[in-house]
Amino acid sequence: MDGNHKILFFSETLCQGHGGIASYAHDFAYAYQGCDVEYVGADFCDDADLNAVHFDGDDYSVGNAFRLIDFINSSGADIVINSAFGLLSLVTPYLSDSIKVINVSHFVSGRYAYAAGLNAAYADAVITLSERNRIRYRKALADKTHVVYNRLADSVTPSDRPFPSCPIKIVFPGGSNRFKAADIVYKVLMRLLRTDLDFEFYWIGNTYLAGRRHVKGFITDIADALPADRRIRRVGRVERDEAKEIIGDADVFLLPSRAEGFPIALSEALSHRCIPIISDARHGSFDLVENGVSGIVVEQSDVEGYTNAIIDIITSPGKYAAMACRAMSDARERLSLEAWRGSMDAILGLPPNHKRRRQFDKCQYLLRRMSLAFNFRLDKSKRDYFLFKNFFSYPFTKKR
């Protein structure tokens, strides 16, 4: 990409430690340092190490939509990147035709994938993080979708440490997220703790169970449900640098997610000679993890399957040394900064490819807003309740 472009990068969150979406923004900033890029965050941290501003992405009113359109059209930017910023997906049809819009789809399904595809006829490209993710858009947007894998983070220095550590280190980076299958991980960990095997288990991320979910009776925090066992080494949210350090020392990366894009944490783990154990659900991780070759794939809800795989690695680590090396070599080859930057430059340099944009239409905007309400903000279990109680007055408040 030449230096004549000005880019506006919109992200749902810019706060480091708040998951892969924030990490994606910071990794983009590192790769394009020195370029004319301004970052706009809905969830904004004052200490963000970015040229960043805040814009209220939780206000979906007509007035705020007008403000966003005016902000973008008067910014002088010729490229806008939409990284899970739902309001931007809604107003894309009303932006200036001179601006290229590139959406980033972070997951293979769910609200973020929907937001990336919403109004994508008026966008110029959709970046997916895996081939599995790309399948979602293959019919309507086949000529606009491009696969660009998450790259190795700038501060990740691939190591040549031997496999395995002693004791073996197991990492789960999903916190209490239901889609990351925290409930499955809890059951697996409890089974491991009943053995006399020596290992270290690191549970990274928020452990609070929202939405009346609970484990072990009515305990709503996973940390309170776990026993006091020396083999549990770290539970809870950590800063990104500390998370990278823990993941970099891992021998087993546990990811039994019910759905997954292409996790940045996975790429960091693979670059350090680690065995990924993932589920057979809708995973973008399959692009890099081949069962029995560069990782282990287990049926999503098979608690015993995950447990037995981990026990076998602990008791017979020599069987898995070649697998760990293969996973590491694939990651270093396919997820390098040079490969990622080359792919992104090619997409940013593409000619415009969007449907002709139009004047703002309030009624059309409100109809699209209603669609976003159903698909981006609400879980399926809540849609019927929403339909009868709040059909005309959905407040678009952010779930905490």
C-alpha positions as CSV (number, residue, x, y, z in Angstrom):
1,M,0.0,0.0,0.0
2,D,1.4,3.4,-0.9
3,G,1.5,6.4,1.5
4,N,-1.3,8.3,-0.3
5,H,-4.1,6.6,1.6
6,K,-5.8,7.7,4.7
7,I,-7.5,4.9,6.7
8,L,-10.2,5.0,9.3
9,F,-10.1,1.8,11.4
10,F,-13.4,1.2,13.4
11,S,-13.4,-1.5,16.1
12,E,-15.9,-2.6,18.7
13,T,-13.2,-2.3,21.3
14,L,-9.6,-0.9,21.4
15,C,-8.9,-2.0,25.0
16,Q,-6.1,-4.5,25.2
17,G,-7.0,-7.6,27.1
18,H,-10.6,-7.5,25.9
19,G,-10.3,-10.4,23.4
20,G,-9.3,-11.0,19.8
21,I,-11.2,-8.0,18.3
22,A,-9.1,-5.6,20.3
23,S,-5.9,-7.5,19.6
24,Y,-6.7,-7.4,15.9
25,A,-6.8,-3.6,16.0
26,H,-3.4,-3.4,17.9
27,D,-1.8,-5.9,15.5
28,F,-3.0,-3.8,12.6
29,A,-1.5,-0.7,14.2
30,Y,1.9,-2.4,14.5
31,A,1.9,-3.6,10.9
32,Y,0.9,-0.2,9.6
33,Q,2.8,2.1,11.9
34,G,4.0,5.1,10.0
35,C,0.9,5.1,7.8
36,D,-1.9,7.6,8.0
37,V,-4.4,5.5,10.1
38,E,-6.9,6.8,12.7
39,Y,-8.5,4.4,15.1
40,V,-12.1,4.7,16.3
41,G,-13.4,2.6,19.1
42,A,-16.8,2.1,20.6
43,D,-15.2,0.6,23.8
44,F,-12.4,3.0,24.3
45,C,-9.5,3.1,26.8
46,D,-7.6,6.3,27.5
47,D,-4.3,4.5,27.7
48,A,-4.7,2.8,24.3
49,D,-1.4,3.1,22.5
50,L,-3.1,4.2,19.3
51,N,-4.0,7.4,17.4
52,A,-7.5,6.8,18.6
53,V,-10.8,8.6,19.2
54,H,-14.1,7.4,20.8
55,F,-17.4,7.2,18.9
56,D,-20.5,5.9,20.7
57,G,-21.2,2.6,18.9
58,D,-24.0,1.7,21.2
59,D,-26.3,4.5,20.2
60,Y,-28.2,3.4,17.1
61,S,-30.5,6.4,16.9
62,V,-31.1,8.2,13.6
63,G,-29.2,11.2,15.0
64,N,-26.1,9.2,15.9
65,A,-26.2,7.5,12.5
66,F,-26.2,11.0,10.9
67,R,-23.2,11.9,13.1
68,L,-21.2,8.8,12.0
69,I,-21.9,9.4,8.3
70,D,-20.8,13.1,8.6
71,F,-17.7,12.0,10.6
72,I,-16.6,9.6,8.0
73,N,-17.5,11.7,4.9
74,S,-15.7,14.7,6.3
75,S,-12.6,12.8,7.6
76,G,-10.7,12.8,4.3
77,A,-10.3,9.1,4.5
78,D,-10.4,7.0,1.3
79,I,-10.5,3.6,3.1
80,V,-12.6,2.6,6.0
81,I,-12.1,-0.7,7.8
82,N,-15.0,-2.1,9.8
83,S,-13.9,-4.5,12.5
84,A,-17.1,-5.5,14.3
85,F,-18.6,-2.0,14.5
86,G,-22.3,-2.7,14.0
87,L,-23.4,0.9,13.5
88,L,-20.9,1.3,10.7
89,S,-22.5,-1.7,8.9
90,L,-25.8,0.0,9.1
91,V,-24.7,3.3,7.6
92,T,-22.4,1.9,4.8
93,P,-25.1,2.4,2.1
94,Y,-25.1,6.2,2.8
95,L,-21.4,6.9,2.7
96,S,-19.6,8.8,-0.1
97,D,-19.0,6.7,-3.2
98,S,-15.3,7.8,-3.1
99,I,-14.7,5.8,0.1
100,K,-13.8,2.1,0.1
101,V,-15.2,0.1,2.9
102,I,-13.6,-3.2,4.0
103,N,-15.4,-5.4,6.6
104,V,-13.7,-7.9,8.8
105,S,-15.6,-11.0,9.8
106,H,-14.1,-12.3,13.1
107,F,-16.2,-15.5,13.5
108,V,-17.6,-18.3,11.3
109,S,-21.2,-17.6,12.6
110,G,-23.2,-15.4,15.0
111,R,-23.6,-11.7,15.4
112,Y,-20.1,-10.6,14.3
113,A,-20.3,-12.7,11.1
114,Y,-23.8,-11.2,10.5
115,A,-22.6,-7.6,11.0
116,A,-19.7,-8.2,8.5
117,G,-22.2,-9.3,5.9
118,L,-24.9,-6.7,6.6
119,N,-25.1,-4.2,3.7
120,A,-21.9,-5.7,2.2
121,A,-23.2,-5.1,-1.3
122,Y,-22.3,-1.4,-0.5
123,A,-18.9,-2.4,0.9
124,D,-15.9,-3.2,-1.3
125,A,-14.4,-6.3,0.4
126,V,-15.0,-8.7,3.3
127,I,-12.0,-10.1,5.1
128,T,-12.5,-13.5,6.7
129,L,-10.0,-15.1,9.0
130,S,-10.4,-18.7,7.7
131,E,-11.8,-20.7,4.7
132,R,-14.6,-21.9,7.0
133,N,-15.6,-18.3,7.7
134,R,-15.5,-17.5,4.0
135,I,-18.1,-20.2,3.2
136,R,-20.7,-18.1,4.9
137,Y,-20.5,-15.5,2.2
138,R,-19.7,-17.7,-0.8
139,K,-23.1,-17.2,-2.6
140,A,-23.9,-13.5,-2.2
141,L,-20.4,-12.1,-1.8
142,A,-18.1,-14.6,-3.5
143,D,-16.3,-11.9,-5.5
144,K,-15.7,-9.8,-2.4
145,T,-14.4,-12.2,0.2
146,H,-10.7,-12.7,0.9
147,V,-9.1,-15.0,3.5
148,V,-6.4,-13.4,5.6
149,Y,-5.3,-15.5,8.6
150,N,-4.5,-13.8,11.9
151,R,-0.8,-13.2,12.0
152,L,1.7,-13.8,14.8
153,A,1.6,-10.8,17.1
154,D,4.5,-8.4,16.9
155,S,5.8,-9.3,20.4
156,V,5.7,-13.0,19.8
157,T,9.2,-14.4,19.3
158,P,9.0,-18.0,18.2
159,S,11.0,-20.1,20.6
160,D,12.9,-23.3,20.1
161,R,12.3,-24.7,23.5
162,P,12.0,-28.5,23.7
163,F,8.6,-30.3,23.9
164,P,7.3,-30.9,26.5
165,S,7.9,-28.9,29.6
166,C,8.1,-30.6,33.0
167,P,5.5,-30.5,34.3
168,I,3.3,-30.2,31.2
169,K,1.5,-26.8,30.9
170,I,-2.1,-26.7,29.8
171,V,-3.8,-23.4,28.8
172,F,-7.4,-22.5,28.2
173,P,-7.8,-18.9,27.1
174,G,-11.6,-18.7,26.8
175,G,-12.6,-17.3,30.3
176,S,-16.3,-18.0,31.0
177,N,-17.4,-17.6,27.4
178,R,-20.2,-20.1,26.6
179,F,-19.1,-20.3,22.9
180,K,-15.6,-21.1,24.1
181,A,-17.2,-24.0,26.0
182,A,-16.1,-23.0,29.5
183,D,-18.6,-25.6,30.9
184,I,-16.8,-28.4,29.1
185,V,-13.4,-27.2,30.3
186,Y,-14.6,-27.1,33.9
187,K,-15.6,-30.8,33.6
188,V,-12.4,-31.7,31.9
189,L,-10.3,-30.0,34.6
190,M,-12.2,-31.6,37.4
191,R,-11.5,-35.0,35.9
192,L,-7.8,-34.2,35.6
193,L,-7.7,-33.1,39.2
194,R,-9.0,-36.5,40.3
195,T,-5.8,-38.1,39.0
196,D,-2.4,-37.9,40.6
197,L,-0.8,-36.7,37.3
198,D,1.6,-33.7,37.5
199,F,0.6,-30.7,35.3
200,E,0.0,-27.0,35.4
201,F,-3.4,-25.6,34.3
202,Y,-3.9,-22.0,33.3
203,W,-7.5,-20.7,32.9
204,I,-7.2,-17.2,31.3
205,G,-10.0,-14.7,31.0
206,N,-13.0,-13.4,32.9
207,T,-14.5,-16.2,35.1
208,Y,-17.8,-14.6,35.9
209,L,-20.9,-16.4,34.5
210,A,-23.4,-13.9,33.3
211,G,-27.0,-14.5,32.3
212,R,-27.9,-16.7,35.3
213,R,-25.5,-19.4,34.2
214,H,-23.7,-21.2,37.0
215,V,-21.6,-24.2,37.9
216,K,-21.5,-26.5,40.9
217,G,-24.9,-25.4,42.4
218,F,-25.4,-21.7,42.2
219,I,-21.8,-20.5,42.0
220,T,-21.6,-17.9,39.3
221,D,-17.8,-17.4,39.3
222,I,-15.7,-20.3,38.0
223,A,-12.8,-19.3,40.3
224,D,-15.0,-20.0,43.3
225,A,-16.0,-23.4,42.0
226,L,-12.5,-24.7,41.5
227,P,-10.7,-26.5,44.4
228,A,-7.5,-25.3,46.0
229,D,-5.1,-27.5,44.1
230,R,-1.4,-26.6,43.4
231,R,-1.8,-27.7,39.8
232,I,-4.2,-24.8,39.0
233,R,-1.7,-22.0,38.5
234,R,-3.6,-19.0,37.1
235,V,-7.3,-18.3,36.9
236,G,-8.8,-15.0,35.8
237,R,-8.2,-12.1,33.4
238,V,-4.6,-11.1,32.7
239,E,-3.0,-8.3,30.7
240,R,-2.2,-9.3,27.1
241,D,1.6,-9.4,27.6
242,E,1.2,-11.8,30.5
243,A,-1.2,-13.9,28.5
244,K,1.3,-14.1,25.7
245,E,3.9,-15.3,28.2
246,I,1.7,-18.0,29.6
247,I,0.6,-19.2,26.1
248,G,4.2,-19.1,24.9
249,D,5.1,-21.6,27.6
250,A,2.2,-23.9,27.0
251,D,2.5,-27.5,25.9
252,V,-1.3,-28.0,25.4
253,F,-3.7,-25.4,24.1
254,L,-7.3,-26.4,24.9
255,L,-10.0,-24.9,22.7
256,P,-13.2,-27.0,22.8
257,S,-15.3,-24.0,21.4
258,R,-18.8,-24.4,20.0
259,A,-17.8,-21.9,17.3
260,E,-14.6,-20.2,16.6
261,G,-13.0,-17.9,14.0
262,F,-9.2,-18.0,13.8
263,P,-8.0,-17.2,17.4
264,I,-5.0,-14.9,17.7
265,A,-4.1,-16.9,20.9
266,L,-4.0,-20.1,18.9
267,S,-1.4,-18.7,16.4
268,E,0.7,-17.5,19.4
269,A,0.5,-21.0,21.0
270,L,1.4,-22.8,17.8
271,S,4.5,-20.7,17.2
272,H,6.0,-22.0,20.5
273,R,5.8,-25.8,19.8
274,C,2.4,-26.6,21.4
275,I,-0.3,-29.3,20.8
276,P,-3.7,-27.7,20.0
277,I,-6.8,-29.7,21.1
278,I,-9.9,-28.3,19.4
279,S,-13.5,-29.4,18.9
280,D,-15.0,-30.6,15.7
281,A,-17.5,-27.7,15.7
282,R,-17.6,-24.7,13.3
283,H,-13.9,-23.9,13.6
284,G,-11.8,-21.7,11.4
285,S,-8.9,-23.3,13.2
286,F,-9.2,-26.3,10.9
287,D,-7.3,-24.3,8.3
288,L,-4.1,-24.8,10.4
289,V,-4.9,-27.8,12.6
290,E,-5.1,-31.2,11.0
291,N,-6.2,-34.0,13.3
292,G,-3.3,-36.4,14.1
293,V,-0.8,-34.3,12.2
294,S,-0.7,-30.8,13.7
295,G,-3.2,-31.2,16.5
296,I,-6.0,-33.2,18.0
297,V,-9.7,-32.8,17.1
298,V,-12.3,-34.1,19.5
299,E,-16.1,-34.2,19.3
300,Q,-17.3,-30.9,20.7
301,S,-19.2,-32.2,23.8
302,D,-17.0,-35.2,24.5
303,V,-15.6,-34.5,27.9
304,E,-13.9,-37.8,28.2
305,G,-12.3,-37.4,24.8
306,Y,-10.6,-34.1,25.8
307,T,-9.6,-35.6,29.1
308,N,-8.1,-38.8,27.6
309,A,-6.2,-36.8,25.0
310,I,-4.6,-34.6,27.7
311,I,-3.8,-37.6,29.9
312,D,-2.1,-39.4,27.0
313,I,0.1,-36.3,26.2
314,I,1.1,-36.1,29.9
315,T,1.9,-39.9,30.2
316,S,3.4,-40.4,26.7
317,P,4.8,-37.0,25.6
318,G,7.3,-38.6,23.2
319,K,4.4,-39.6,20.9
320,Y,3.5,-36.0,20.3
321,A,6.9,-34.3,19.8
322,A,6.6,-34.5,16.0
323,M,3.1,-33.2,16.1
324,A,4.2,-30.1,18.1
325,C,7.0,-29.5,15.7
326,R,4.7,-29.7,12.7
327,A,2.2,-27.3,14.2
328,M,5.0,-24.8,14.9
329,S,6.5,-25.0,11.4
330,D,3.1,-24.5,9.8
331,A,2.4,-21.5,12.0
332,R,5.7,-19.8,11.3
333,E,5.4,-20.3,7.6
334,R,1.7,-19.3,7.1
335,L,1.3,-16.6,9.8
336,S,4.3,-14.4,9.3
337,L,4.0,-10.6,9.4
338,E,5.3,-10.5,5.8
339,A,2.6,-12.8,4.5
340,W,-0.1,-11.0,6.4
341,R,1.0,-7.5,5.3
342,G,1.3,-8.6,1.7
343,S,-2.3,-10.0,1.7
344,M,-3.7,-6.9,3.4
345,D,-1.8,-4.5,1.0
346,A,-3.3,-6.4,-1.9
347,I,-6.9,-6.0,-0.5
348,L,-6.4,-2.3,0.4
349,G,-5.2,-1.7,-3.2
350,L,-8.1,-3.3,-4.9
351,P,-10.3,-1.0,-7.1
352,P,-13.7,0.0,-5.8
353,N,-16.3,-2.8,-5.9
354,H,-19.5,-1.6,-4.3
355,K,-23.1,-1.0,-5.2
356,R,-23.8,2.7,-5.8
357,R,-24.6,4.4,-2.5
358,R,-27.6,6.6,-1.8
359,Q,-29.0,9.4,0.2
360,F,-29.9,8.6,3.8
361,D,-33.4,7.0,4.1
362,K,-34.8,7.0,7.6
363,C,-37.4,4.3,7.1
364,Q,-34.9,2.0,5.3
365,Y,-32.3,2.7,8.1
366,L,-34.8,1.7,10.8
367,L,-35.7,-1.5,9.0
368,R,-32.0,-2.4,8.8
369,R,-31.6,-1.4,12.4
370,M,-34.4,-3.9,13.4
371,S,-32.6,-6.6,11.5
372,L,-29.4,-5.8,13.3
373,A,-31.2,-6.0,16.6
374,F,-32.4,-9.5,16.0
375,N,-29.1,-10.8,14.6
376,F,-26.3,-8.8,16.2
377,R,-27.5,-8.0,19.8
378,L,-29.9,-10.7,20.8
379,D,-29.3,-14.4,21.5
380,K,-31.8,-16.7,19.8
381,S,-33.3,-17.6,23.2
382,K,-34.4,-14.0,23.7
383,R,-35.9,-13.2,20.3
384,D,-39.4,-14.4,21.0
385,Y,-39.6,-12.3,24.2
386,F,-38.2,-9.3,22.4
387,L,-40.7,-9.7,19.6
388,F,-43.8,-9.4,21.9
389,K,-42.4,-7.0,24.5
390,N,-40.1,-4.5,22.8
391,F,-40.8,-4.7,19.1
392,F,-41.0,-1.0,18.5
393,S,-38.7,0.3,21.2
394,Y,-35.5,-1.8,21.3
395,P,-33.1,0.4,23.3
396,F,-29.8,-1.0,21.8
397,T,-28.1,-1.0,25.1
398,K,-24.8,-2.9,25.3
399,K,-24.9,-6.1,27.3
400,R,-22.5,-6.1,30.2
